[in-house]
């Protein structure tokens, strides 16, 4: 800030220095003017000017220091009251812009809410014929056709579910209900939902839970596990997917390990990016690039850390690290 202030006042400083040098030049040229007294005057005036600059710096930068420390929200109370005309002009313009952005933000939020409500209503309407289709598929006698239709039905169901949670993610804090959640019912419910797909691909599950309960939101935790299991099934074939829980340093860990194709090392930093799909099989049009993105978003809201280990051709391991009990208070307090 000091350098910025000096640059701002550089023309005034240069003018003062020029006047002092001009005074010394005149005293040196004109023999009738004593040089030493003039030099003494220049020295005193320079000292006074330095003190003046320091005092003015503290007064004139107070407003701009608070502006720099401003957290870029709509709350202007954190900015120091302007004391000078130009500061007042800047503050007036900030106030006008803040009010404008508040109105626009409110309008956009209302539009998002309306769009979300319309889409959620549509999704719930679509679920009714999907349920009817499922009942019809279960009564089919042709097992081959039945398995194919169940797989396609499941794909539609998972895509709708993903879209449903995508619209709820921005408002997830309003939807959280932290409680003691039993892991086994959540895991087996998600496994049952993928049963037809797993049977088609010859995939089994090995579940070993040393820790059976966690403090979390049951619905959103189910969504996280669903996305990870869906990925594991999608990229595996004729192998078991292992799920195990353990307690390490007061943190519950849920480990989901598959023996699928794995993740290319160059893709690893981007797997949670919105819309990112694997560069290894980039032609896979079924991938939306949203599953792991939404998983990370939901996990962040629940203070769950996700660790990923993978080797191409040998499988992938996702580890959910749940927060300590004391940290859960932070979620409840949000």
PyMOL commands that set and color helices and strands:
alter all, ss='L'
color gray80, all
select helices_A, chain A and resi 2-8+10-29+35-60+62-68+76-78+85-138+143-169+172-174+183-193+195-201+218-234+268-270+291-301+325-332
alter helices_A, ss='H'
color red, helices_A
select strands_A, chain A and resi 178-182+204-209+213-217+240-248+251-257+305-311+315-321
alter strands_A, ss='S'
color yellow, strands_A
deselect
rebuild
show_as cartoon
